[in-house]
Amino acid sequence: MHPFARAALLSAFSLFVASAPRAAEFSVLDLKAPNLNEEEAGDKARCHYRMTGTLENGDLDKFRSMAIDGGLLCLDSPGGSFAEAVRFIDFMQNGTRQGTRLEAGTRCESACALIFMAGIHHAFEVGEYPWREMHHTARLGFHSPALVVPQGQYDEGAVNAAYKIALQSVSGAIDKLVRKRDFDGATWFPTSLLSAMLATPPDSMTYVTTVGQAGQWNIPVRPKLAPQPLDEVRLKTLCLNVMAWSRDDTAPTDVNADENFLEINRSKGSSDDLEKVTVSQAGMWERGCRFEIKRGARLTSDISFVVPFTDINTEPQIAVETLHFHRADTQLADLDFSSAAPAPQPAATPAPNVSPPSPGGAMICTVVSGGRVTDKEPCTKIFREQTSTGAIVDYVWPSGGKTVVVMKMQGREINGAPGQWISPPPGLSGDCTLNMRTGNTFCADPG
């Protein structure tokens, strides 16, 4: 086939768009908003720019001129050019990193959904993690690709050849996401999602509508649900969910079924104020999950992360949200997000989130991952803001990178992720913050 004809056919290849196309537009919202490497990266992160309309060849060049590293791209698109989506994925993962968000009432389907799944954040002291989130009223849809060729313009052989090339392109594009792993080794684009996508005809759509889909495919739903009372049913449901999701399996929904029988055992934790909770199948200690919570904890928010295990193999820590305590078949539309707001910690177990005022200056900064020290260097402590109710502190490493700790009465954040004050690990001292997204601990010691 002539190279020009092949290029024309490939440019025509796109993911199916059901409605009349409207060219993609990129609008700048607030480039001065803190980027995802700074302290407002969590639920407070603001969109730096927005993409609307149908993705076409060359659209990345429009976006490239405004993109900043650590930016947040909000999406509202029915899809469009698959080839251009692949270019976006390359740019976001190998060039200027971008997080992705679906705001209330928006849609992101087809090629747009691939861009959404490519959202990325580089946590300074650890590595790369997905940064993507959807509002519970947004529509995130996946389906298999369709070959779009003007009728009668090419003969059967040319169309078949183009189709083969297109399939190879699809395989390569998905491979960029499916084979990619985050810093903890977790899959970026689960194979179960790939299967669901390829099994959905081009004229249909598989939408993310349940707790199980969002959890298994690692798609955070916002706003976060308000904490709920912590009881045995919720503990067992959480464990069934994370055990399945850590294997990219569909979670069972009946905690009372014989095959899902779980026992809860409690023992002394790593300190006097903590207890270790193990939820195991049939009491055999071969499959289950474990976590530590403060003694007397009463809310789902008291569990920061959970570790699923099989036999003696320990899986990475999984950050926990109230959504994960619901049955996997629960429809997102049936949940009450109207009361989604952080709840105060129980009065009996206040967390020391705000440290006493201390001067800035020279410190020793240490990162502990998996029980071992992975980084320990001199650093400089700089108070960006300090009030009677909290502080924002930059810890500047010799490389120029920063670890940002936000301390408030109601909790902590570290590099935009939820954080929690903890006692220093053995052999360390100073003020220590647990990153509840990565499971790593950051300590700053004046020496």
C-alpha positions in Angstrom: 0.0 0.0 0.0 1.2 3.5 -0.8 2.5 5.2 2.4 0.1 8.1 2.0 -2.9 5.9 1.7 -1.8 3.9 4.8 -1.4 7.1 6.8 -4.8 8.3 5.6 -6.4 5.1 6.7 -4.6 5.1 10.1 -5.7 8.7 10.7 -9.3 7.6 10.0 -9.0 4.9 12.7 -10.7 6.1 15.8 -12.7 4.8 18.7 -16.4 5.0 17.9 -18.1 8.3 18.6 -21.9 8.1 18.8 -22.7 11.8 18.5 -21.8 14.4 15.9 -18.2 15.3 16.4 -17.1 18.6 17.8 -13.4 19.4 17.5 -11.5 19.2 20.8 -10.8 22.5 22.6 -8.3 23.1 25.4 -9.0 25.9 27.8 -6.6 27.2 30.5 -8.3 27.4 33.9 -5.6 28.3 36.4 -2.0 27.7 35.7 -1.1 29.3 39.0 -2.9 26.6 41.0 -0.5 24.3 42.9 0.7 21.4 40.8 0.3 17.8 41.9 3.7 17.8 43.4 2.6 20.3 46.0 0.5 20.3 49.1 -2.9 20.7 47.5 -2.7 17.7 45.3 -5.3 15.6 47.2 -9.0 16.4 47.2 -8.2 20.1 47.1 -6.4 19.9 43.7 -7.8 22.3 41.1 -7.9 21.7 37.3 -5.2 23.6 35.5 -6.9 23.1 32.1 -9.8 21.3 30.5 -10.3 19.3 27.3 -13.7 19.2 25.6 -15.0 17.9 22.3 -13.7 15.2 20.0 -10.0 14.3 19.9 -8.4 14.8 16.5 -5.0 14.4 15.0 -2.7 17.2 16.1 -4.6 18.1 19.3 -1.6 17.1 21.5 0.3 20.0 19.9 -2.4 22.4 21.1 -2.2 21.0 24.6 1.6 20.7 24.7 2.0 24.5 24.5 0.1 25.0 27.8 1.0 21.9 29.8 3.0 22.2 33.0 4.7 19.3 34.8 2.4 18.0 37.6 -0.6 19.6 35.9 -4.2 18.4 36.3 -6.2 17.8 33.1 -10.0 17.7 33.4 -11.7 15.8 30.6 -15.1 16.1 29.0 -15.0 14.3 25.7 -16.9 11.5 23.7 -13.6 10.2 22.4 -12.1 10.6 18.9 -8.7 9.7 17.4 -7.2 6.6 18.9 -3.8 7.5 17.5 -3.9 10.9 19.1 -4.8 9.3 22.4 -1.7 7.2 22.2 0.4 10.4 21.7 -1.2 11.8 24.8 -0.3 8.7 26.8 3.3 9.0 25.7 3.4 12.7 26.5 1.9 12.2 29.9 4.0 9.3 31.0 7.3 10.1 29.3 7.3 13.8 29.1 5.2 16.2 31.1 3.3 14.2 33.8 -0.4 15.0 34.1 -3.1 13.9 36.4 -6.7 13.4 35.1 -10.1 14.2 36.6 -13.7 13.9 35.5 -15.8 16.6 37.1 -19.5 16.4 38.0 -21.8 15.7 35.1 -19.0 15.3 32.5 -18.4 12.4 30.1 -15.2 10.6 29.1 -15.7 7.8 26.6 -13.7 5.8 24.2 -10.3 7.3 23.4 -10.8 9.8 26.2 -11.1 7.0 28.7 -7.6 5.8 27.7 -6.2 9.3 28.4 -8.0 9.3 31.7 -6.4 6.0 32.7 -3.0 7.3 31.8 -3.1 10.0 34.6 0.1 10.0 36.5 1.8 11.6 39.5 5.5 11.3 40.6 5.8 11.2 44.4 9.2 12.6 45.1 10.4 10.2 47.8 9.0 7.1 46.0 8.1 7.0 42.4 5.2 7.0 39.9 1.6 6.3 40.8 -1.7 6.7 38.9 -3.4 10.0 39.5 -6.9 9.9 38.2 -10.3 10.4 39.8 -13.9 10.6 38.6 -16.9 12.4 40.2 -19.7 9.9 41.0 -22.0 11.7 38.5 -19.5 11.5 35.6 -19.7 8.9 32.9 -16.6 7.0 32.2 -17.0 4.5 29.3 -14.9 1.9 27.5 -15.5 -0.1 24.3 -13.7 -1.8 21.5 -12.4 0.2 18.6 -14.1 0.6 15.2 -12.5 1.1 11.8 -13.9 4.2 10.2 -13.3 4.4 6.5 -15.2 6.6 4.0 -17.5 4.2 2.0 -16.2 3.3 -1.5 -12.9 5.2 -1.1 -10.7 2.1 -0.7 -10.9 -1.5 -2.1 -11.4 -4.5 0.1 -7.7 -5.4 0.2 -6.7 -1.9 1.3 -9.3 -1.8 4.0 -8.2 -5.3 5.3 -4.6 -4.2 5.4 -5.5 -1.0 7.2 -7.5 -3.0 9.7 -4.6 -5.2 10.5 -2.3 -2.2 11.0 -5.0 -0.6 13.1 -5.2 -3.7 15.4 -1.5 -3.6 15.8 -1.7 0.0 16.8 -4.4 -0.8 19.3 -2.3 -3.6 20.7 0.7 -1.3 21.1 -1.3 1.5 22.7 -3.0 -0.8 25.2 0.4 -2.4 25.9 1.7 1.0 27.1 -0.9 1.0 29.8 -1.4 -2.7 30.6 2.3 -3.5 31.0 3.1 -0.3 33.0 3.5 -0.8 36.7 3.4 1.8 39.5 6.2 2.0 42.1 4.7 -0.8 44.2 4.4 -3.1 41.2 0.6 -2.8 40.8 -0.9 -2.8 37.2 -1.7 0.6 35.8 -4.5 -0.7 33.5 -5.9 -4.0 34.8 -6.3 -6.8 32.4 -9.9 -7.3 33.5 -10.6 -3.8 32.2 -8.9 -4.6 28.9 -11.1 -7.7 28.6 -14.2 -5.7 29.3 -13.2 -3.0 26.9 -12.5 -5.4 24.0 -15.7 -7.4 24.7 -17.8 -4.3 24.3 -18.9 -3.6 20.7 -18.0 -0.2 19.1 -21.6 0.9 19.1 -22.0 0.2 22.8 -20.3 1.3 26.0 -19.2 -0.3 29.3 -19.5 2.4 32.0 -18.0 2.4 35.5 -21.2 2.2 37.6 -20.4 -0.1 40.6 -18.2 -0.1 43.7 -16.6 -3.3 42.4 -15.7 -1.8 39.0 -14.2 1.3 40.6 -12.2 -0.7 43.1 -11.0 -3.5 40.8 -9.9 -1.1 38.1 -8.3 1.4 40.6 -10.6 4.3 39.7 -11.0 6.6 42.7 -14.6 8.1 43.0 -15.1 11.5 44.4 -16.1 13.1 46.7 -15.1 10.6 49.4 -18.0 9.1 51.3 -18.4 10.2 54.9 -17.0 7.7 57.4 -19.5 5.2 58.7 -19.7 3.0 61.9 -17.1 0.3 61.9 -18.6 -3.2 62.4 -17.8 -6.8 61.6 -19.8 -6.9 58.4 -18.0 -3.9 57.1 -14.6 -5.3 58.1 -15.4 -8.6 56.3 -16.7 -6.8 53.2 -13.5 -4.7 53.1 -11.4 -7.8 53.3 -13.3 -9.7 50.6 -13.0 -6.7 48.3 -9.3 -6.0 48.7 -8.4 -9.7 48.5 -10.1 -10.0 45.1 -9.0 -6.6 43.8 -5.4 -7.2 44.6 -5.6 -10.2 42.2 -7.7 -8.3 39.7 -10.6 -10.5 40.4 -14.3 -9.7 40.9 -15.1 -9.5 44.6 -17.7 -11.8 46.1 -20.7 -10.0 47.6 -22.1 -12.3 50.3 -20.0 -12.3 53.5 -22.2 -15.1 54.9 -21.6 -17.6 52.1 -19.7 -20.7 53.2 -16.9 -20.2 50.7 -16.5 -16.6 52.0 -16.4 -17.6 55.8 -14.2 -15.1 57.6 -12.9 -14.9 61.2 -11.8 -11.8 62.9 -8.8 -12.0 65.3 -7.4 -9.1 67.4 -4.0 -8.9 69.0 -1.6 -6.3 70.3 -0.3 -3.9 67.7 3.1 -2.3 67.2 2.4 0.1 70.1 0.2 0.1 73.2 -2.4 2.3 71.6 -2.8 0.1 68.5 -4.3 -3.3 67.9 -3.6 -5.6 65.1 -6.7 -7.0 63.3 -6.5 -10.0 61.1 -9.5 -11.1 58.9 -8.8 -14.6 57.6 -10.7 -17.3 55.7 -11.8 -20.3 57.8 -9.3 -19.4 60.4 -6.5 -21.0 58.5 -4.5 -17.9 58.2 -3.7 -18.7 54.6 -5.9 -16.0 53.0 -7.1 -12.8 54.4 -6.0 -9.3 55.3 -4.6 -7.4 58.2 -4.3 -3.9 59.4 -3.7 -1.8 62.6 -6.2 0.5 64.1 -6.3 2.6 67.3 -7.9 0.8 70.2 -11.5 1.8 70.4 -11.7 2.9 66.8 -15.3 3.3 65.7 -15.3 4.7 62.1 -14.3 3.4 58.7 -11.9 6.3 58.4 -9.9 4.8 61.3 -8.5 2.2 58.9 -5.9 3.9 56.7 -4.6 1.0 54.7 -4.9 -2.8 54.6 -2.6 -5.6 53.5 -4.1 -8.6 51.8 -2.2 -11.8 52.0 -2.2 -15.4 50.5 -0.2 -18.1 52.3 3.0 -16.3 53.3 3.1 -13.8 50.5 2.4 -10.2 51.5 0.8 -7.9 49.0 1.4 -4.2 48.8 -0.5 -2.0 51.2 -3.8 -0.8 49.8 -5.1 2.6 50.8 -8.7 2.4 52.1 -11.7 4.6 51.6 -15.2 4.3 53.0 -16.3 3.3 49.5 -14.4 0.1 49.8 -16.5 -1.1 52.8 -19.5 -1.4 50.5 -20.5 -4.6 48.6 -18.9 -4.8 45.2 -22.3 -4.9 43.4 -23.5 -1.7 45.0 -24.4 0.9 42.4 -22.6 4.2 42.7 -25.9 5.9 42.0 -27.4 4.3 45.1 -24.8 5.8 47.5 -25.4 9.0 49.3 -22.5 11.3 48.4 -24.3 14.4 49.6 -22.9 14.0 53.1 -19.4 13.2 51.8 -17.2 15.2 54.2 -14.4 14.3 56.6 -15.7 13.4 60.0 -13.9 14.4 63.2 -11.8 11.7 64.9 -13.4 10.1 68.0 -12.7 12.2 71.0 -11.2 9.2 72.8 -8.4 8.8 70.2 -7.2 12.1 69.0 -4.3 12.0 66.6 -1.4 14.4 67.2 -1.5 15.8 63.7 -0.2 19.2 64.6 3.3 19.2 66.1 4.4 21.9 68.5 5.9 24.9 66.8 9.6 24.4 66.0 12.1 26.4 64.2 13.1 25.6 60.6 16.6 24.9 59.6 18.9 21.9 59.1 17.3 18.5 59.6 17.9 14.8 58.8 15.1 13.5 56.4 14.5 9.8 56.2 12.2 7.7 54.1 11.2 4.2 55.3 9.6 1.8 52.8 8.8 -1.8 53.5 10.4 -1.7 56.9 13.8 -0.5 55.6 15.4 2.9 55.1 15.4 3.8 51.4 16.7 7.4 51.7 18.4 9.4 54.4 20.0 12.7 53.7 20.4 16.2 55.3 17.5 18.5 54.4 16.3 22.0 55.1 13.0 22.6 56.9 11.1 25.7 55.7 7.8 26.9 57.1 5.7 28.1 54.2 2.7 28.9 56.5 2.1 28.5 60.3 -1.0 29.3 62.2 -2.6 28.3 65.5 -4.4 25.5 63.8 -1.7 24.0 61.6 1.3 24.5 59.3 2.6 23.8 55.8 6.2 22.7 55.9 8.6 22.2 53.0 11.5 19.8 53.5 14.0 20.6 50.8 16.4 17.7 49.8 19.9 18.2 48.5 18.6 17.5 44.9 16.2 20.4 45.2 13.1 18.2 45.5 10.6 18.8 48.2 8.6 16.7 50.6 5.6 18.8 51.6 3.8 18.1 54.9 0.5 19.8 55.7 -0.4 19.6 59.4 -4.0 20.4 60.5 -6.1 19.7 63.5 -8.2 17.2 61.5 -5.4 15.4 59.8 -2.2 15.5 57.8 -1.3 15.4 54.1 2.1 14.5 52.6 2.9 15.4 49.0 -0.9 15.7 48.4 -1.7 12.3 49.8 -3.6 11.5 53.0 -1.1 11.3 55.9 -1.1 10.3 59.5 1.2 11.1 62.4 3.0 7.9 63.7 5.6 7.1 66.3 9.1 6.9 64.8 10.1 3.5 63.5 12.8 1.6 65.5 16.1 3.3 65.3 14.7 6.7 64.2 13.5 9.8 66.0 11.8 13.1 65.1 8.4 13.9 63.6 7.1 11.1 61.4 4.3 11.0 58.9 2.8 7.9 57.3 1.9 8.4 53.6 -1.4 6.4 53.5 -1.4 6.2 49.7 2.1 4.6 49.4 2.5 3.1 52.9 5.9 4.8 53.2 7.0 6.8 56.3 8.8 10.1 56.2 10.6 11.3 59.3 12.3 14.7 59.9 14.8 14.8 62.8 16.5 18.0 64.0 19.4 15.8 65.1 
